[in-house]
């Protein structure tokens, strides 16, 4: 089983890159729909990675975790996925 640090590295790195790119684009061109989605998705990915790294119970997958923590995890992951998918669709269109 991989360590929490290794598991948390991917969403943190991806989120920082995505949010940084979106923030730079907002500074250069102003706020647009896809940049807002990219920024929200990047920040959500960073939050998921930090949750894994900190060991919050909703992020570790144990069966005895609190139900509210599990919903927080699903909400953040869903927000990140939705933002990335919609932002990619807008960028490709």
The first five atom37 places (N, CA, C, CB, O) and aatype in JSON, in Angstrom:
{
  "aatype": [20, 20, 20, 20, 20, 20, 20, 20, 20, 20, 20, 20, 20, 20, 20, 20, 20, 20, 20, 20, 20, 20, 20, 20, 20, 20, 20, 20, 20, 20, 20, 20, 20, 20, 20, 20, 20, 20, 20, 20, 20, 20, 20, 20, 20, 20, 20, 20, 20, 20, 20, 20, 20, 20, 20, 20, 20, 20, 20, 20, 20, 20, 20, 20, 20, 20, 20, 20, 20, 20, 20, 20, 20, 20, 20, 20, 20, 20, 20, 20, 20, 20, 20, 20, 20, 20, 20, 20, 20, 20, 20, 20, 20],
  "atom_mask": [
    [1, 1, 1, 1, 1],
    [1, 1, 1, 1, 1],
    [1, 1, 1, 1, 1],
    [1, 1, 1, 1, 1],
    [1, 1, 1, 1, 1],
    [1, 1, 1, 1, 1],
    [1, 1, 1, 1, 1],
    [1, 1, 1, 1, 1],
    [1, 1, 1, 1, 1],
    [1, 1, 1, 1, 1],
    [1, 1, 1, 1, 1],
    [1, 1, 1, 1, 1],
    [1, 1, 1, 1, 1],
    [1, 1, 1, 1, 1],
    [1, 1, 1, 1, 1],
    [1, 1, 1, 1, 1],
    [1, 1, 1, 1, 1],
    [1, 1, 1, 1, 1],
    [1, 1, 1, 1, 1],
    [1, 1, 1, 1, 1],
    [1, 1, 1, 1, 1],
    [1, 1, 1, 1, 1],
    [1, 1, 1, 1, 1],
    [1, 1, 1, 1, 1],
    [1, 1, 1, 1, 1],
    [1, 1, 1, 1, 1],
    [1, 1, 1, 1, 1],
    [1, 1, 1, 1, 1],
    [1, 1, 1, 1, 1],
    [1, 1, 1, 1, 1],
    [1, 1, 1, 1, 1],
    [1, 1, 1, 1, 1],
    [1, 1, 1, 1, 1],
    [1, 1, 1, 1, 1],
    [1, 1, 1, 1, 1],
    [1, 1, 1, 1, 1],
    [1, 1, 1, 1, 1],
    [1, 1, 1, 1, 1],
    [1, 1, 1, 1, 1],
    [1, 1, 1, 1, 1],
    [1, 1, 1, 1, 1],
    [1, 1, 1, 1, 1],
    [1, 1, 1, 1, 1],
    [1, 1, 1, 1, 1],
    [1, 1, 1, 1, 1],
    [1, 1, 1, 1, 1],
    [1, 1, 1, 1, 1],
    [1, 1, 1, 1, 1],
    [1, 1, 1, 1, 1],
    [1, 1, 1, 1, 1],
    [1, 1, 1, 1, 1],
    [1, 1, 1, 1, 1],
    [1, 1, 1, 1, 1],
    [1, 1, 1, 1, 1],
    [1, 1, 1, 1, 1],
    [1, 1, 1, 1, 1],
    [1, 1, 1, 1, 1],
    [1, 1, 1, 1, 1],
    [1, 1, 1, 1, 1],
    [1, 1, 1, 1, 1],
    [1, 1, 1, 1, 1],
    [1, 1, 1, 1, 1],
    [1, 1, 1, 1, 1],
    [1, 1, 1, 1, 1],
    [1, 1, 1, 1, 1],
    [1, 1, 1, 1, 1],
    [1, 1, 1, 1, 1],
    [1, 1, 1, 1, 1],
    [1, 1, 1, 1, 1],
    [1, 1, 1, 1, 1],
    [1, 1, 1, 1, 1],
    [1, 1, 1, 1, 1],
    [1, 1, 1, 1, 1],
    [1, 1, 1, 1, 1],
    [1, 1, 1, 1, 1],
    [1, 1, 1, 1, 1],
    [1, 1, 1, 1, 1],
    [1, 1, 1, 1, 1],
    [1, 1, 1, 1, 1],
    [1, 1, 1, 1, 1],
    [1, 1, 1, 1, 1],
    [1, 1, 1, 1, 1],
    [1, 1, 1, 1, 1],
    [1, 1, 1, 1, 1],
    [1, 1, 1, 1, 1],
    [1, 1, 1, 1, 1],
    [1, 1, 1, 1, 1],
    [1, 1, 1, 1, 1],
    [1, 1, 1, 1, 1],
    [1, 1, 1, 1, 1],
    [1, 1, 1, 1, 1],
    [1, 1, 1, 1, 1],
    [1, 1, 1, 1, 1]
  ],
  "atom_positions": [
    [[0.84, -1.18, 0.0], [0.0, 0.0, 0.0], [0.89, 1.24, 0.0], [-0.96, 0.0, 1.22], [1.8, 1.35, 0.82]],
    [[0.64, 2.19, -0.92], [1.49, 3.38, -0.98], [1.3, 4.27, 0.25], [1.21, 4.17, -2.26], [0.26, 4.23, 0.91]],
    [[2.31, 5.06, 0.52], [2.22, 5.97, 1.66], [1.28, 7.12, 1.33], [3.62, 6.51, 2.05], [0.96, 7.37, 0.17]],
    [[0.84, 7.82, 2.38], [-0.05, 8.97, 2.18], [0.66, 10.09, 1.43], [-0.58, 9.49, 3.54], [0.04, 10.83, 0.66]],
    [[1.97, 10.23, 1.65], [2.71, 11.28, 0.96], [2.75, 11.03, -0.54], [4.14, 11.39, 1.51], [2.58, 11.96, -1.33]],
    [[2.96, 9.8, -0.94], [3.0, 9.48, -2.36], [1.62, 9.61, -2.99], [3.54, 8.06, -2.57], [1.51, 10.07, -4.13]],
    [[0.59, 9.22, -2.27], [-0.77, 9.32, -2.78], [-1.21, 10.77, -2.91], [-1.73, 8.56, -1.88], [-1.96, 11.11, -3.82]],
    [[-0.76, 11.62, -2.0], [-1.17, 13.03, -2.0], [-0.41, 13.85, -3.02], [-0.97, 13.62, -0.63], [-0.86, 14.94, -3.39]],
    [[0.72, 13.36, -3.49], [1.57, 14.16, -4.38], [0.89, 14.46, -5.71], [2.88, 13.44, -4.63], [1.0, 15.58, -6.21]],
    [[0.2, 13.51, -6.29], [-0.39, 13.71, -7.62], [-1.47, 14.8, -7.62], [-0.99, 12.41, -8.11], [-1.4, 15.71, -8.45]],
    [[-2.48, 14.74, -6.73], [-3.48, 15.81, -6.8], [-2.93, 17.18, -6.4], [-4.65, 15.47, -5.9], [-3.38, 18.2, -6.92]],
    [[-1.95, 17.21, -5.49], [-1.38, 18.5, -5.1], [-0.61, 19.1, -6.28], [-0.45, 18.34, -3.87], [-0.79, 20.27, -6.6]],
    [[0.24, 18.3, -6.92], [1.03, 18.8, -8.04], [0.14, 19.22, -9.21], [2.03, 17.74, -8.51], [0.34, 20.29, -9.79]],
    [[-0.82, 18.4, -9.54], [-1.73, 18.72, -10.64], [-2.56, 19.95, -10.33], [-2.65, 17.53, -10.94], [-2.75, 20.82, -11.18]],
    [[-3.05, 20.02, -9.1], [-3.85, 21.17, -8.7], [-3.07, 22.47, -8.71], [-4.43, 20.95, -7.33], [-3.58, 23.51, -9.14]],
    [[-1.83, 22.43, -8.23], [-1.0, 23.63, -8.23], [-0.72, 24.08, -9.67], [0.34, 23.38, -7.48], [-0.81, 25.27, -9.97]],
    [[-0.4, 23.15, -10.54], [-0.15, 23.51, -11.94], [-1.4, 24.09, -12.61], [0.33, 22.29, -12.72], [-1.32, 25.09, -13.32]],
    [[-2.54, 23.44, -12.38], [-3.78, 23.91, -13.01], [-4.21, 25.26, -12.45], [-4.89, 22.88, -12.8], [-4.57, 26.15, -13.21]],
    [[-4.17, 25.41, -11.13], [-4.56, 26.69, -10.53], [-3.57, 27.79, -10.88], [-4.66, 26.55, -9.01], [-3.98, 28.93, -11.11]],
    [[-2.29, 27.47, -10.94], [-1.29, 28.47, -11.31], [-1.46, 28.95, -12.74], [0.09, 27.91, -11.13], [-1.37, 30.15, -13.02]],
    [[-1.7, 28.02, -13.64], [-1.93, 28.38, -15.04], [-3.18, 29.23, -15.19], [-2.05, 27.11, -15.91], [-3.19, 30.22, -15.93]],
    [[-4.24, 28.86, -14.48], [-5.48, 29.63, -14.55], [-5.3, 31.02, -13.94], [-6.61, 28.89, -13.82], [-5.81, 32.0, -14.48]],
    [[-4.59, 31.1, -12.82], [-4.37, 32.4, -12.18], [-3.54, 33.32, -13.09], [-3.68, 32.22, -10.82], [-3.82, 34.52, -13.17]],
    [[-2.54, 32.77, -13.75], [-1.74, 33.56, -14.68], [-2.59, 34.05, -15.84], [-0.55, 32.75, -15.2], [-2.45, 35.2, -16.27]],
    [[-3.47, 33.21, -16.35], [-4.33, 33.59, -17.46], [-5.35, 34.65, -17.02], [-5.05, 32.36, -18.03], [-5.68, 35.55, -17.79]],
    [[-5.85, 34.53, -15.79], [-6.78, 35.54, -15.28], [-6.07, 36.89, -15.17], [-7.34, 35.12, -13.89], [-6.65, 37.92, -15.5]],
    [[-4.82, 36.88, -14.72], [-4.07, 38.13, -14.58], [-3.8, 38.77, -15.95], [-2.74, 37.87, -13.85], [-3.77, 39.99, -16.06]],
    [[-3.61, 37.95, -16.98], [-3.29, 38.49, -18.3], [-4.53, 38.88, -19.1], [-2.5, 37.48, -19.08], [-4.53, 39.92, -19.78]],
    [[-5.58, 38.07, -19.03], [-6.73, 38.26, -19.92], [-8.04, 38.53, -19.21], [-6.88, 37.06, -20.78], [-9.06, 38.75, -19.87]],
    [[-8.05, 38.51, -17.92], [-9.29, 38.7, -17.19], [-10.0, 37.38, -16.94], [-10.21, 39.64, -17.95], [-9.6, 36.33, -17.46]],
    [[-11.03, 37.43, -16.15], [-11.76, 36.22, -15.74], [-12.7, 35.77, -16.85], [-12.54, 36.47, -14.45], [-13.55, 36.53, -17.31]],
    [[-12.53, 34.53, -17.26], [-13.41, 33.9, -18.24], [-13.97, 32.63, -17.61], [-12.67, 33.59, -19.57], [-13.51, 32.2, -16.55]],
    [[-14.95, 32.04, -18.26], [-15.6, 30.86, -17.7], [-14.62, 29.71, -17.52], [-16.75, 30.42, -18.59], [-14.59, 29.1, -16.45]],
    [[-13.83, 29.38, -18.52], [-12.93, 28.22, -18.41], [-11.83, 28.46, -17.4], [-12.33, 27.89, -19.78], [-11.38, 27.52, -16.75]],
    [[-11.37, 29.73, -17.25], [-10.33, 29.99, -16.26], [-10.88, 29.88, -14.85], [-9.71, 31.37, -16.48], [-10.18, 29.42, -13.95]],
    [[-12.13, 30.3, -14.66], [-12.75, 30.15, -13.34], [-12.92, 28.67, -13.0], [-14.12, 30.87, -13.3], [-12.69, 28.27, -11.86]],
    [[-13.33, 27.87, -13.99], [-13.46, 26.44, -13.77], [-12.11, 25.79, -13.5], [-14.12, 25.79, -14.98], [-12.0, 24.92, -12.63]],
    [[-11.09, 26.19, -14.23], [-9.76, 25.63, -14.02], [-9.22, 26.01, -12.64], [-8.8, 26.12, -15.12], [-8.6, 25.18, -11.97]],
    [[-9.46, 27.23, -12.22], [-9.02, 27.66, -10.9], [-9.74, 26.89, -9.8], [-9.25, 29.17, -10.72], [-9.11, 26.44, -8.84]],
    [[-11.05, 26.73, -9.94], [-11.81, 25.96, -8.94], [-11.39, 24.5, -8.93], [-13.32, 26.07, -9.23], [-11.26, 23.91, -7.86]],
    [[-11.17, 23.92, -10.09], [-10.74, 22.53, -10.16], [-9.35, 22.33, -9.58], [-10.76, 22.04, -11.6], [-9.1, 21.34, -8.89]],
    [[-8.45, 23.26, -9.85], [-7.11, 23.17, -9.29], [-7.1, 23.29, -7.78], [-6.23, 24.23, -9.89], [-6.41, 22.54, -7.09]],
    [[-7.85, 24.24, -7.26], [-7.92, 24.4, -5.81], [-8.6, 23.21, -5.14], [-8.67, 25.69, -5.46], [-8.22, 22.82, -4.03]],
    [[-9.58, 22.62, -5.8], [-10.22, 21.42, -5.26], [-9.26, 20.25, -5.23], [-11.46, 21.05, -6.08], [-9.24, 19.48, -4.27]],
    [[-8.46, 20.1, -6.27], [-7.48, 19.02, -6.3], [-6.43, 19.2, -5.21], [-6.79, 18.96, -7.68], [-6.02, 18.23, -4.58]],
    [[-6.01, 20.44, -4.98], [-5.06, 20.7, -3.89], [-5.7, 20.36, -2.55], [-4.61, 22.18, -3.91], [-5.04, 19.79, -1.68]],
    [[-6.97, 20.7, -2.37], [-7.67, 20.38, -1.12], [-7.76, 18.87, -0.89], [-9.07, 20.99, -1.12], [-7.58, 18.4, 0.23]],
    [[-8.03, 18.12, -1.96], [-8.07, 16.66, -1.84], [-6.69, 16.12, -1.47], [-8.56, 16.01, -3.16], [-6.58, 15.27, -0.59]],
    [[-5.64, 16.61, -2.12], [-4.28, 16.17, -1.81], [-3.88, 16.5, -0.39], [-3.3, 16.8, -2.77], [-3.27, 15.68, 0.29]],
    [[-4.22, 17.71, 0.08], [-3.9, 18.08, 1.45], [-4.7, 17.24, 2.46], [-4.17, 19.58, 1.68], [-4.22, 16.92, 3.54]],
    [[-5.93, 16.9, 2.09], [-6.73, 16.04, 2.96], [-6.12, 14.65, 3.1], [-8.14, 15.92, 2.42], [-6.11, 14.08, 4.19]],
    [[-5.61, 14.12, 2.0], [-4.93, 12.83, 2.04], [-3.66, 12.92, 2.87], [-4.6, 12.33, 0.62], [-3.38, 12.06, 3.7]],
    [[-2.89, 13.98, 2.64], [-1.63, 14.17, 3.34], [-1.84, 14.35, 4.84], [-0.89, 15.37, 2.78], [-1.08, 13.81, 5.65]],
    [[-2.86, 15.11, 5.21], [-3.15, 15.36, 6.63], [-3.82, 14.15, 7.29], [-4.03, 16.59, 6.78], [-3.86, 14.06, 8.52]],
    [[-4.34, 13.24, 6.49], [-4.96, 12.04, 7.03], [-6.36, 12.26, 7.57], [-4.12, 11.49, 8.11], [-6.78, 11.55, 8.49]],
    [[-7.09, 13.23, 7.02], [-8.47, 13.41, 7.43], [-9.24, 12.12, 7.16], [-9.13, 14.61, 6.7], [-8.97, 11.45, 6.16]],
    [[-10.15, 11.78, 8.01], [-10.79, 10.47, 7.94], [-11.57, 10.25, 6.65], [-11.7, 10.29, 9.11], [-11.72, 9.11, 6.22]],
    [[-12.08, 11.29, 6.03], [-12.83, 11.12, 4.79], [-11.96, 10.81, 3.6], [-13.62, 12.35, 4.51], [-12.46, 10.39, 2.56]],
    [[-10.65, 11.0, 3.73], [-9.75, 10.8, 2.61], [-8.97, 9.5, 2.68], [-8.81, 11.93, 2.54], [-8.28, 9.15, 1.72]],
    [[-9.07, 8.76, 3.78], [-8.22, 7.58, 3.91], [-8.9, 6.27, 3.53], [-7.71, 7.47, 5.3], [-8.23, 5.24, 3.46]],
    [[-10.19, 6.27, 3.29], [-10.88, 5.09, 2.8], [-11.21, 4.05, 3.84], [-10.07, 4.48, 1.76], [-11.64, 2.95, 3.48]],
    [[-11.03, 4.33, 5.13], [-11.38, 3.36, 6.17], [-12.9, 3.26, 6.29], [-10.76, 3.76, 7.52], [-13.63, 4.22, 6.05]],
    [[-13.36, 2.08, 6.67], [-14.8, 1.86, 6.8], [-15.4, 2.56, 8.01], [-15.1, 0.39, 6.88], [-16.6, 2.84, 8.03]],
    [[-14.59, 2.86, 9.02], [-15.12, 3.47, 10.23], [-15.11, 4.99, 10.17], [-14.34, 3.0, 11.41], [-15.29, 5.65, 11.2]],
    [[-14.91, 5.57, 8.99], [-14.87, 7.02, 8.84], [-16.27, 7.61, 9.02], [-14.3, 7.41, 7.46], [-17.28, 6.93, 8.81]],
    [[-16.3, 8.85, 9.4], [-17.55, 9.57, 9.58], [-18.23, 9.77, 8.23], [-17.32, 10.92, 10.29], [-17.55, 10.07, 7.24]],
    [[-19.52, 9.62, 8.17], [-20.27, 9.75, 6.92], [-20.16, 11.15, 6.33], [-21.74, 9.39, 7.14], [-20.08, 11.3, 5.11]],
    [[-20.15, 12.19, 7.17], [-20.02, 13.55, 6.68], [-18.67, 13.78, 6.02], [-20.22, 14.55, 7.81], [-18.59, 14.48, 5.01]],
    [[-17.62, 13.21, 6.58], [-16.3, 13.35, 5.97], [-16.26, 12.68, 4.6], [-15.22, 12.75, 6.87], [-15.61, 13.19, 3.69]],
    [[-16.95, 11.56, 4.45], [-16.99, 10.88, 3.16], [-17.69, 11.75, 2.11], [-17.7, 9.53, 3.28], [-17.26, 11.78, 0.96]],
    [[-18.75, 12.43, 2.49], [-19.45, 13.31, 1.56], [-18.59, 14.5, 1.16], [-20.77, 13.78, 2.16], [-18.66, 14.97, 0.03]],
    [[-17.78, 14.99, 2.09], [-16.86, 16.09, 1.77], [-15.86, 15.65, 0.72], [-16.13, 16.58, 3.02], [-15.56, 16.38, -0.22]],
    [[-15.34, 14.44, 0.89], [-14.39, 13.91, -0.08], [-15.03, 13.77, -1.45], [-13.85, 12.56, 0.4], [-14.44, 14.17, -2.46]],
    [[-16.21, 13.21, -1.51], [-16.91, 13.03, -2.78], [-17.22, 14.38, -3.41], [-18.22, 12.22, -2.57], [-17.1, 14.53, -4.63]],
    [[-17.62, 15.36, -2.62], [-17.95, 16.68, -3.15], [-16.71, 17.36, -3.74], [-18.56, 17.56, -2.05], [-16.78, 17.91, -4.83]],
    [[-15.58, 17.32, -3.02], [-14.37, 17.95, -3.54], [-13.85, 17.25, -4.79], [-13.29, 17.96, -2.47], [-13.46, 17.9, -5.76]],
    [[-13.84, 15.93, -4.76], [-13.37, 15.19, -5.93], [-14.31, 15.41, -7.11], [-13.26, 13.69, -5.6], [-13.85, 15.55, -8.25]],
    [[-15.6, 15.43, -6.86], [-16.57, 15.67, -7.94], [-16.44, 17.07, -8.52], [-17.97, 15.47, -7.43], [-16.55, 17.25, -9.73]],
    [[-16.21, 18.06, -7.65], [-16.02, 19.43, -8.12], [-14.77, 19.52, -8.99], [-15.92, 20.4, -6.94], [-14.79, 20.15, -10.05]],
    [[-13.7, 18.9, -8.54], [-12.45, 18.93, -9.32], [-12.65, 18.28, -10.68], [-11.32, 18.23, -8.56], [-12.24, 18.83, -11.7]],
    [[-13.28, 17.11, -10.71], [-13.5, 16.39, -11.96], [-14.42, 17.16, -12.89], [-14.07, 15.01, -11.69], [-14.16, 17.25, -14.09]],
    [[-15.5, 17.7, -12.36], [-16.45, 18.45, -13.18], [-15.8, 19.69, -13.78], [-17.67, 18.85, -12.36], [-15.98, 19.99, -14.96]],
    [[-15.04, 20.42, -12.96], [-14.39, 21.63, -13.45], [-13.38, 21.32, -14.54], [-13.69, 22.35, -12.31], [-13.31, 22.03, -15.55]],
    [[-12.61, 20.28, -14.36], [-11.62, 19.92, -15.37], [-12.31, 19.47, -16.66], [-10.69, 18.79, -14.85], [-11.89, 19.86, -17.75]],
    [[-13.36, 18.68, -16.55], [-14.06, 18.18, -17.74], [-14.73, 19.32, -18.51], [-15.1, 17.13, -17.35], [-14.61, 19.4, -19.73]],
    [[-15.43, 20.2, -17.81], [-16.12, 21.3, -18.47], [-15.1, 22.3, -19.04], [-17.08, 22.0, -17.5], [-15.27, 22.81, -20.15]],
    [[-14.05, 22.57, -18.25], [-13.01, 23.48, -18.75], [-12.33, 22.95, -19.99], [-11.98, 23.74, -17.68], [-12.05, 23.71, -20.92]],
    [[-12.05, 21.64, -20.02], [-11.44, 21.04, -21.21], [-12.39, 21.09, -22.4], [-11.04, 19.58, -20.92], [-11.97, 21.34, -23.53]],
    [[-13.67, 20.86, -22.15], [-14.65, 20.94, -23.23], [-14.75, 22.34, -23.81], [-16.0, 20.51, -22.74], [-14.86, 22.5, -25.02]],
    [[-14.71, 23.34, -22.95], [-14.78, 24.73, -23.43], [-13.51, 25.09, -24.19], [-15.0, 25.7, -22.25], [-13.57, 25.75, -25.22]],
    [[-12.35, 24.64, -23.66], [-11.09, 24.96, -24.32], [-10.99, 24.3, -25.69], [-9.92, 24.52, -23.45], [-10.4, 24.88, -26.61]],
    [[-11.55, 23.12, -25.85], [-11.48, 22.41, -27.13], [-12.52, 22.91, -28.14], [-11.67, 20.91, -26.9], [-12.37, 22.73, -29.35]],
    [[-13.57, 23.53, -27.64], [-14.64, 23.99, -28.54], [-14.31, 25.26, -29.25], [-15.91, 24.17, -27.79], [-15.11, 25.76, -30.04]]
  ]
}
